[in-house]
């Protein structure tokens, strides 16, 4: 989840026209929602696809996560928020100890919906050789287990979603497909300083491309499924040598294994990451004493300084390379609030470009490549539909309070290794400029509840709770 050195949406001349258009869209969605309910009631078929699945819909609240959040001091303030359901191993499909399976979630969602449109957010996350540049989120499947991925992971998920009870209902299933996979093929392969043997293997055998293409094709065939492909974050893909290359890889995957670009509803950025939504105290076009902000150590020649500008631009880049003009974007705001006492109230001093940027940036990480259980992070914008041009929703795809990885090695049967980026004493690697990891201590395995992190996120929430 790091970097190497190395306008908005929908046919969109008119799509940015503002509140009048949003009102018209809401009316259209409302009409479609009525159709969806009627069709679900008589069992004929799912409603026609809508442009933005979040518009005019409620979003499923996972009772398992909600109970953990509510049990924390102050947690009841956010325990009613919708979060993603992570299908991160084969066993998760039918449920594991303490967590319900896919059918149980869908049944609960139908109950919560009361017959109105409801979005259910699924994270599809079990590729062969998963997360080839990090160990904390390695998975159960080996690099060559593509057939097992297809038949034992994707096929069972697609089969459940295809059942008439769910496919012909008022549910809108948002699938976020294989976090971190495709960006890794661009930044962590081919002799780059950040390349890893595992990522080189995954590029050579093509199983990331095949797996993502297969998932998009099979899941996208279900009439009420909306596929969103992971596109990293600005502090990973925002550099010139990564930006178009990643768009090309996404298109390659979107047309692999029988899939077509029409089976991509959009992208998701900043999943389980910490990049600020909008930096208000400086822009990429600022200069300090004749030196561009791009030369600061923090920005380091990136084209983007925050996730909103990156998501809008990358969405347009995908349209430029051949994806449909009406694709959208999701931004994970679950942990990028950066509020609390450390949040700057204005720009830094114009002594030099680094003082200016560091004094004003909301993102308080030691380095933008740090990704594991970051100290000082806070809850970000609450989930919201159509919050900005080109953006389908702000989402909490990563459930706040669930660890990114263990601070030290912990034996487990989940295929999860120990990544030093989760150790607060680690002095870094090429992906984070050889800086401290910035991770919180005493963290459990990825996906396990981390009370200290949840309390940190509450304390530093922005907007404040």
C-alpha atoms as one frame of an Amber mdcrd trajectory, in Angstrom:
protein
   0.000   0.000   0.000   2.576   2.553  -0.927   4.220   4.332  -3.808   7.193
   4.058  -6.064   9.238   6.938  -7.363   8.302   6.694 -10.271 -13.493  16.110
 -13.921 -15.942  14.422 -13.155 -18.274  11.758 -13.943 -21.168  10.480 -16.097
 -21.033  11.765 -19.728 -20.403  14.771 -17.837 -20.596  17.915 -19.775 -23.918
  18.407 -18.096 -23.478  16.046 -15.183 -21.843  18.671 -13.025 -24.662  21.145
 -13.343 -25.285  21.052  -9.593 -28.293  20.761  -7.377 -30.872  20.843 -10.151
 -29.327  17.769 -11.726 -29.053  16.004  -8.367 -32.716  16.669  -7.756 -33.600
  15.243 -11.156 -31.422  12.211 -10.457 -33.160  11.700  -7.123 -36.527  11.761
  -8.850 -35.336   9.236 -11.424 -33.951   6.966  -8.729 -37.169   7.308  -6.779
 -39.141   6.120  -9.786 -36.770   3.226 -10.325 -36.987   2.345  -6.650 -40.741
   2.081  -6.907 -40.325  -0.268  -9.851 -37.804  -2.308  -7.879 -40.195  -2.747
  -4.988 -43.056  -3.741  -7.240 -40.955  -6.271  -9.100 -39.594  -7.726  -5.881
 -43.101  -8.051  -4.518 -44.363 -10.104  -7.439 -41.101 -12.048  -7.804 -40.640
 -11.358 -11.531 -37.164  -9.830 -11.814 -34.690  -7.426 -10.289 -35.093  -3.742
 -11.078 -33.112  -2.214 -13.905 -29.665  -0.968 -12.966 -29.486   2.581 -11.683
 -26.643   4.985 -12.370 -25.642   5.316  -8.717 -26.704   2.411  -6.462 -26.371
   4.573  -3.336 -28.785   7.272  -4.515 -32.195   6.907  -2.936 -31.148   3.842
  -0.949 -30.304   2.948   2.623 -27.072   1.038   3.285 -26.855  -2.167   5.310
 -25.622  -1.945   8.903 -23.683  -5.084   9.855 -25.049  -6.176  13.259 -21.788
  -7.996  14.077 -19.683  -4.837  13.699 -22.396  -2.646  15.200 -22.448  -4.694
  18.418 -18.671  -4.409  18.836 -18.752  -0.669  18.215 -21.673  -0.127  20.597
 -19.857  -2.036  23.354 -17.020   0.515  23.279 -17.187   3.701  25.376 -18.663
   6.325  23.052 -19.169   3.747  20.302 -22.930   4.148  20.195 -22.348   7.458
  18.391 -21.316   5.565  15.255 -22.549   2.006  15.729 -25.490   2.679  13.391
 -23.185   3.414  10.431 -22.999   1.021   7.439 -19.708  -0.806   6.876 -18.308
  -3.308   4.387 -18.639  -7.093   4.723 -15.205  -8.621   4.091 -15.281 -11.964
   2.327 -11.574 -12.552   2.855 -11.435 -16.360   2.811 -13.548 -19.238   1.631
 -14.852 -19.953   5.135 -16.295 -16.423   5.371 -18.886 -17.244   2.711 -20.758
 -19.575   5.037 -19.720 -17.769   8.203 -17.074 -18.191  10.851 -17.118 -18.170
  14.621 -18.530 -14.828  15.685 -19.369 -13.654  12.164 -22.397 -14.500  10.058
 -22.076 -15.771   6.495 -23.160 -14.174   3.242 -26.721 -15.572   3.219 -27.284
 -14.460   6.804 -26.109 -10.934   5.939 -28.384 -10.791   2.910 -31.355 -12.064
   4.921 -30.691  -9.466   7.605 -30.381  -6.777   4.936 -33.760  -7.726   3.501
 -35.209  -7.426   6.976 -33.565  -4.029   7.552 -34.745  -2.700   4.204 -38.463
  -2.850   4.883 -38.994  -3.228   1.141 -37.086  -0.077   0.159 -33.845  -0.082
  -1.867 -30.879  -1.140   0.241 -27.183  -1.326  -0.627 -25.156  -4.246   0.729
 -21.384  -3.666   0.528 -19.164  -6.712  -0.027 -15.373  -6.768  -0.185 -14.239
  -9.593  -2.481 -10.750 -10.366  -1.194  -9.141 -13.763  -1.628  -7.021 -13.683
  -4.809  -4.237 -16.238  -5.284  -1.059 -14.758  -3.800  -3.115 -11.965  -2.278
  -1.494  -8.637  -1.380   1.904  -9.510  -2.774   3.651  -6.460  -1.292   2.476
  -6.862   2.314   2.434  -9.791   4.690  -0.240  -8.782   7.216  -3.013  -9.350
   4.690  -1.619 -12.338   2.803  -4.353 -14.873   2.126  -5.072 -18.560   2.143
  -4.499 -19.228  -1.573  -1.084 -19.753  -3.113   0.049 -17.853  -6.237  -1.081
 -20.624  -8.590  -4.436 -21.447  -6.980  -6.499 -19.688  -9.649  -8.823 -22.641
 -10.231  -9.528 -22.913  -6.513 -10.225 -19.172  -6.412 -12.747 -19.520  -9.214
 -14.556 -22.673  -8.113 -14.386 -22.436  -4.321 -14.571 -18.686  -3.786 -16.097
 -16.681  -6.639 -18.518 -19.343  -7.914 -20.152 -19.920  -4.489 -20.525 -16.168
  -3.918 -22.056 -15.686  -7.376 -24.359 -18.652  -6.786 -25.727 -17.184  -3.561
 -26.179 -13.708  -5.040 -27.982 -15.271  -8.028 -30.650 -16.915  -5.868 -34.029
 -15.422  -6.718 -34.590 -14.335  -3.122 -31.680 -11.899  -3.442 -31.248 -11.245
  -7.160 -34.931 -10.386  -7.637 -35.161  -8.183  -4.563 -34.779  -4.554  -3.577
 -31.140  -5.166  -2.640 -28.336  -3.449  -4.549 -25.167  -5.468  -4.055 -21.984
  -3.389  -4.251 -18.901  -5.577  -4.660 -15.487  -3.982  -4.172 -13.155  -6.287
  -6.014  -9.751  -7.403  -4.744  -8.231  -4.577  -2.781  -4.594  -3.674  -3.613
  -4.185  -6.312  -6.310  -3.997  -4.492  -9.642  -2.016  -1.466  -8.381   0.618
  -3.891  -7.064   1.202  -5.127 -10.619   2.212  -1.596 -11.585   4.293  -0.370
  -8.661   5.851  -3.458  -7.113   7.157  -5.399 -10.105   9.700  -5.253 -12.881
  12.889  -4.180 -11.188  11.502  -1.128  -9.387  13.056  -0.449  -5.979   9.746
  -1.509  -4.409   9.390  -4.758  -6.393   8.840  -7.989  -4.489   9.352 -11.569
  -5.719   5.697 -12.380  -4.974   4.439  -9.427  -7.046   6.761 -10.388  -9.903
   5.309 -13.893  -9.737   1.742 -12.594  -9.870   2.549 -10.422 -12.860   4.229
 -13.313 -14.657   1.479 -15.888 -14.079  -1.348 -13.434 -14.784  -3.521 -14.700
 -11.962  -4.382 -11.262 -10.611  -5.689 -10.254 -14.028  -7.460 -13.583 -14.518
  -8.928 -13.574 -11.015 -10.250 -10.020 -11.159 -11.644 -10.566 -14.660 -13.360
 -13.768 -13.578 -14.858 -12.085 -10.503 -16.134  -9.126 -12.531 -17.672 -11.429
 -15.139 -19.368 -13.859 -12.751 -20.568 -11.292 -10.219 -21.473  -8.745 -12.880
 -23.833 -11.262 -14.469 -26.110 -10.988 -11.421 -28.667  -8.278 -12.282 -28.468
  -6.287  -9.039 -24.672  -6.423  -8.545 -22.521  -3.317  -9.004 -18.775  -4.013
  -9.315 -16.251  -1.422  -8.113 -12.579  -2.137  -8.844  -9.906  -1.078  -6.377
  -7.696   1.772  -7.611  -5.334   2.259  -4.661  -5.014   5.805  -3.327  -3.378
   9.053  -4.380  -0.223   8.419  -2.349   0.324   5.217  -4.294  -0.952   5.737
  -7.832  -0.901   9.543  -8.136   2.554   9.753  -9.734   2.909  10.137 -13.503
   4.535   6.749 -14.008   1.771   4.955 -12.084  -1.406   6.788 -13.089  -2.128
   5.761 -16.686  -0.354   2.425 -16.228  -2.826   1.475 -13.487  -5.781   2.549
 -15.615  -4.491   0.295 -18.406  -4.136  -2.664 -16.027  -7.668  -2.163 -14.734
  -8.981  -2.136 -18.302  -7.007  -5.308 -19.022  -8.611  -7.048 -16.045 -12.054
  -5.693 -16.946 -11.814  -7.423 -20.325 -10.273 -10.696 -19.111 -11.943 -14.079
 -18.536 -15.107 -13.146 -20.428 -15.680  -9.850 -18.634 -16.421  -6.570 -20.399
 -15.968  -2.973 -19.305 -19.745  -2.718 -18.922 -19.473  -4.968 -15.875 -17.545
  -2.246 -14.029 -19.789   0.217 -12.194 -16.844   2.212 -10.915 -13.736   2.333
  -8.758 -13.042   2.542  -5.053 -10.086   4.467  -3.631  -8.436   4.691  -0.227
  -9.859   1.341   0.900  -8.580   0.602   4.415  -6.196   3.548   4.072  -5.718
   6.927   5.678  -5.219   9.529   2.925  -7.075  12.761   3.639 -10.288  13.342
   1.725  -9.579  17.016   0.972  -6.518  19.054   1.921  -7.804  22.620   2.288
  -4.615  24.398   3.369  -2.573  23.885   0.203  -3.061  22.829  -3.400  -0.864
  21.117  -5.946  -0.543  24.452  -7.788   0.870  26.432  -4.844   4.399  27.863
  -4.850   6.542  28.985  -1.937   9.339  31.391  -2.745   9.315  30.127  -6.317
   9.326  26.423  -5.366   6.326  24.285  -6.304   4.505  22.305  -3.651   5.235
  19.248  -5.784   8.879  19.509  -4.683   8.037  19.191  -0.993   9.134  15.984
   0.702   5.527  15.116   1.512   4.096  15.550  -2.008   7.324  14.421  -3.718
   6.224  15.234  -7.286   2.816  13.586  -6.962   0.033  15.138  -9.059  -2.490
  14.923  -6.223  -2.610  15.888  -2.563  -5.872  14.241  -1.480  -8.352  11.504
  -2.326 -11.189  13.585  -3.738  -9.094  15.145  -6.497  -7.411  11.800  -7.183
 -10.672   9.841  -7.395 -12.223  12.347  -9.780  -9.148  12.421 -12.009  -8.601
   8.667 -12.040 -12.248   8.049 -12.854 -11.791  10.295 -15.882  -8.581   8.495
 -16.849 -10.483   5.207 -16.956 -13.066   6.788 -19.239 -10.192   8.012 -21.414
  -8.834   4.462 -21.823 -12.192   2.996 -22.729 -14.379   2.375 -19.691 -17.988
   3.612 -19.791 -18.470   7.347 -19.344 -20.975   6.848 -16.537 -18.701   4.938
 -14.156 -18.567   6.295 -10.639 -16.191   6.289  -7.697 -16.339   5.429  -4.004
 -13.995   6.878  -1.387 -13.370   5.008   1.855 -13.532   7.692   4.559 -13.620
   5.321   7.515 -10.243   6.398   8.928  -9.077   9.546   7.129 -10.609  12.280
   9.283  -7.387  13.367  11.035  -9.201  15.552  13.540  -8.323  16.171  17.162
  -5.807  18.606  18.601  -3.189  17.894  15.916  -5.424  19.062  13.049  -3.981
  22.282  11.556  -6.285  25.285  11.472  -4.570  26.906   8.503  -1.580  26.808
   6.170   1.952  26.376   7.396   4.430  29.225   7.388   5.913  30.151   4.000
   9.454  29.799   5.267  10.034  27.055   2.715   7.911  24.578   0.843   8.275
  21.775   3.419   7.317  24.028   6.335   4.329  25.237   4.351   3.048  21.768
   3.468   3.847  20.027   6.765   2.361  22.851   8.801  -0.930  22.757   6.923
  -1.570  19.144   5.966  -4.366  17.286   7.731  -2.830  13.866   7.076  -0.386
  13.572   9.992   1.308  10.325   9.021   5.087  10.208   9.154   5.093   9.150
   5.494   2.305   8.772   2.973   3.344   5.144   2.403   2.480   4.172   5.996
  -0.678   2.081   6.079  -0.915  -0.073   9.204  -2.984   0.977  12.269  -1.866
   4.595  12.047  -1.483   6.557  15.259  -3.441   9.822  15.350  -5.983   8.813
  12.697  -9.669   9.581  13.119 -13.024   8.659  11.659 -13.676  10.587   8.474
 -16.788  11.809   6.703 -19.813   9.696   7.506 -21.158   7.491   4.711 -23.069
   9.642   2.252 -24.514   9.222  -1.253 -23.486  11.503  -4.142 -21.363  13.867
  -2.016 -19.315  15.381  -4.857 -19.001  15.442  -8.626 -18.164  11.992  -9.946
 -18.400  10.350  -6.528 -21.158   7.799  -5.958 -20.615   7.735  -2.191 -18.340
   8.174   0.753 -18.260   4.747   2.398 -16.833   3.021   5.453 -15.664  -0.045
   3.559 -13.046  -0.825   6.197 -14.964  -1.255   9.458 -13.426   1.149  11.999
 -11.833  -0.761  14.852 -10.740  -3.746  12.773  -6.959  -4.094  12.766  -4.795
  -3.771   9.650  -2.317  -6.318  10.979  -0.602  -7.599  14.108   2.201  -5.635
  15.781   4.161  -8.858  16.198   3.966 -12.373  14.799   0.851 -14.249  15.932
   0.293 -17.889  14.916  -3.030 -18.257  13.090  -4.982 -20.432  10.663  -6.111
 -17.499   8.506  -3.023 -17.324   6.283  -2.039 -13.931   7.723   1.654 -13.190
   8.123   3.529 -10.591  10.150   4.373  -7.358   8.351   6.974  -5.114   9.945
   5.000  -2.065   8.837   2.625  -2.957  11.687   5.463  -2.845  14.250   5.801
   0.637  15.805   9.548   0.149  16.249  10.202  -0.665  12.569  12.454   1.773
  10.721  10.884   1.381   7.304  11.665   0.258   3.756  11.744   1.717   0.225
   7.947   1.934   0.142   7.828   4.431   3.002  11.135   6.184   2.491  12.803
   4.379   5.387  10.669   6.142   7.971   9.104   4.795  11.144   5.898   2.854
  10.511   3.662   5.093  12.646   1.684   2.028  13.755  -0.119   1.652  17.060
   1.317  -0.972  19.466  -0.302  -4.215  20.629  -2.448  -4.719  17.530  -4.144
  -8.067  16.796  -4.328  -9.886  13.448  -5.827  -8.048  10.490  -9.615  -7.990
  10.676  -9.672  -8.644  14.431 -11.134  -6.098  16.827  -8.646  -3.506  18.057
 -10.222  -1.504  20.868  -7.332   0.957  21.248  -7.542   1.855  17.575 -11.304
   2.325  17.742 -10.894   4.721  20.667  -8.215   6.623  18.734 -10.558   6.942
  15.766 -13.382   8.262  17.953 -11.105  10.783  19.626  -9.725  12.148  16.360
 -12.912  12.027  14.279 -13.451  14.798  11.755 -16.122  15.979  11.475 -16.138
  15.572  15.239 -18.765  13.288  16.743
